[in-house]
Amino acid sequence: MKEMSASWQLALSSLIGKRWRTALMAGAVALASALVVAVSCSIVSVQASIEHALMWFLGASDARIVHPFNGRFDESILDTARTWEGVAVATGRFGLQLTLTHPLTQTSPPDKDPDKDPDKDPDELQAPLQSTPNAVGVEFDLVRRFRVFRDLEGTWPDEANELLLDDFTADELQAEVGDTLSVAIDDKTESFIVAGIYNSQKFFGTRQRGLIEMDLHTLQRIAGMNRKLTSIYLILDDDIDAQAFCDAHYDEVPEQVSLERSDMVRSGFDRQIQGTRLGLLAGSILTFMCASFIIVTGLTTSVSERQRDLAITRCVGGSRGQLFASQIYFGAILSGLGIVIGLPLGIALAGVLAWYYRDSLPAGLQVSGLGLSLSMLGALGAGLLGAIYPAYLASRVPPLQAMAARARPPSWRVVMVMGLIGLGLVALQVGLFQLPDPTQRFHAYAYVGIPALHLGAFLLAVPLLYLVTWFAGPLLSALLRIPAGMMTRSVLATPYRNGFTAGALMVGISILVSTWSNSLSLLNHWLSTVQFADGIAFRIVGITESQRAAIESMPFVTRSCPLRYLPLQVFNRQVFGLENMGPRTVKCFSTDLDIFFEINPVRWIEGDPEIALERLKRGEGILVADRFTNAKNIGVGDVLTLGSGKVRHDYEILGVIDVGWLEITAQLFGMRSTYMELAVSGIFMDGDVVAERYGNSDIHFLQVELSDDIDDAEASRQIMAAAPGILFWTTRDVRDRVNEIAFTTMAIQSVIAFAALALSSLAMGNVILANIRARSYEFGVLRAVGGMRGLLARLIFGEATIIALTAALTGTLLGMHLAWVGAENYRELAGLDVKLVFPTIPALIGVAVLLLLTLLATLPGVWSVVHPRPSSLIAAGRNG
């Protein structure tokens, strides 16, 4: 007990006696802990909001009847379902795509005077706004039993001529409650009143368009599909088991219609959630490693500087055990202080983000238990680890030797051992990546590879510091007018401290380099190859014959090709992603194959085109995208079992083709499978085969070729005016949207990377300041013997530059390694044959930002050296 009391007293005296250093180190631990909590809570909040939006869309239903192949079925099935025992409420829905027009809305402010802007077309100033949202026909008197609309402005529609808009569509049309909107129906228009506007669930899937609701029978009439439904939702009596109910009535619905529990829609979503949770774990581990590096560096800096004090304690009777225990207490108390501050700070930071994006996060802030656990574990573990090594030295090294610790040169053997261990950890990650099974390989990488790789890079920062110092040191000394060799000797006097500081700063650069490299790889080697006909028209429930005729009759349309779409599940193998986490569906396209191959530049990779097309028309097989071959080496001669529910058929693969553009286009138009899964790759069938086997003959896409005498914008305007209810995009539109999404994603990832840079730089600023304060005696002596203030400032800035350059080099190497891993995962899990790209400009920007932040973080330390008198610095150094 006495031993513990003495050790505790030593730890407390160290903390209280050096308040500034304690505050700086506690601040570094707090910021590192806050980083882990903020990242994990933000990821969990996004995940919870997606799930919240999905559950809102499903409502209170227990079971549902759907056409799994994106088709429609007769309303008589609803009449039958209402007679089943145990059904409390049953309602039908019908989906369509409508073009809404707000004729009284102007595209410019009302006070805009066209006379003052002669370059503006007066007709353009008065042009009505249009929007083409997805419309859902519902039974107004029943749907409120299933769903509750939050933040509803206005009232719930009751009449057939009333609409309920979501805020997305209302914003596009600048519409308000009570406004009158028109819908073009063939050669006439109908008017509808906006009864209410509801707050949409923006995280429902990745919806690109609005979702409005209107009277079921009115929408059926507009579509010319009376008594047709796309889904039925059922609320069962409280004592009815949903699965038993579905099993009992399974055979009472047509073959191409499925009766299932409503939560079956979660089957695909849950696989996505599992993937998101794995991503959360990987991201949290990455942040945990970053925070641990900061904490270990800070505590090692603090405690190792105290070896002289500990040696003095040994001289006056302190035992080895007391000294060792006191440093463990020191690290634990410091980490505890950081946790107490860092956890609520991290939650507060995530809360600010959740509040700022509250419209897109309906579930609000969610606190991650994993993030809190990792933060506490990381802070305590790193704190103890940071204290053990210097504590061991202080307890084992003789007192006189410990008092001269600062005078001992660094051991080359230790530096070499660190480098070898770092390379070994990197090699371990590479070895784990050679596991033959993709699922095992990915999990090994997520749970072992990521920590091993980052720890290896952290250790390699020490030998890399030597390389950077040797090459950049003389040049920097010349630029900063520092005596030759002075800065090099100063940096290499404490290589572990400076190398670990660089290692802690590298994470932001590694994130920036790896994300930009992967994104540019996708753009340069996959998305940039998108080539197809001049334009494509789309309607989610199928383009009608009258709409198709109207488009094909336009004078500038030279050729057209209809395309049908439906999602199909793969039953006999996992093609993409990981088992139980990857998508089970593929995009199936069907068409007139002769016209399709004439109008599109399709590249055949495997198979004989003539033989394959002949057998396709007989329904004997399918064509698959090249991604099947890239991911699982699936090719000509292999068999896939495709379908959904009760409908399943085996298909032989007759050819492999490159149709990435069509997959991208279908994704951009918002086509999703019935099970909320992202169908990641395409197969091709003959159109007649699909209509016969899967009961869906809708034309969802109509490709067109345009004459050279019309521009894209005018063609789009005329086509959408001639066929209301459809969307039309040109090839340029698709490419622009792809680039917009890609660069938006990269911008978000860059913000995350720069935020990591800023936060780690802020935390490391405390470490650097503590490091400078620990060298107060040294700087005081330099000042006393004639060293000018400017020289000391330049010396400190030069050392900080060396550290920042080492961090940039280490982070860039780590980032490119992570980018290589990402490219391999794209190839193995998604079938994308991307090539590695070095992001030169983003990397240079990241290095410049890192250098600037590091120098800014050094400013307080510079001031603390150049402002006091030399005697004050010498006294402060002696007293710690």
PyMOL commands that set and color helices and strands:
alter all, ss='L'
color gray80, all
select helices_A, chain A and resi 2-17+19-58+76-81+114-116+122-125+140-143+167-173+216-223+242-248+250-252+262-304+307-315+320-356+369-396+399-403+405-407+412-432+438-480+486-493+495-525+527-529+545-552+593-599+609-617+626-632+660-668+687-694+712-722+731-774+776-784+789-830+840-866+870-879
alter helices_A, ss='H'
color red, helices_A
select strands_A, chain A and resi 63-66+73-74+87-97+100-102+129-131+134-138+153-154+162-166+180-185+188-198+211-215+228-229+231-236+258-261+535-538+557-570+585-591+603-606+621-625+639-644+647-658+682-686+701-706+727-730
alter strands_A, ss='S'
color yellow, strands_A
deselect
rebuild
show_as cartoon
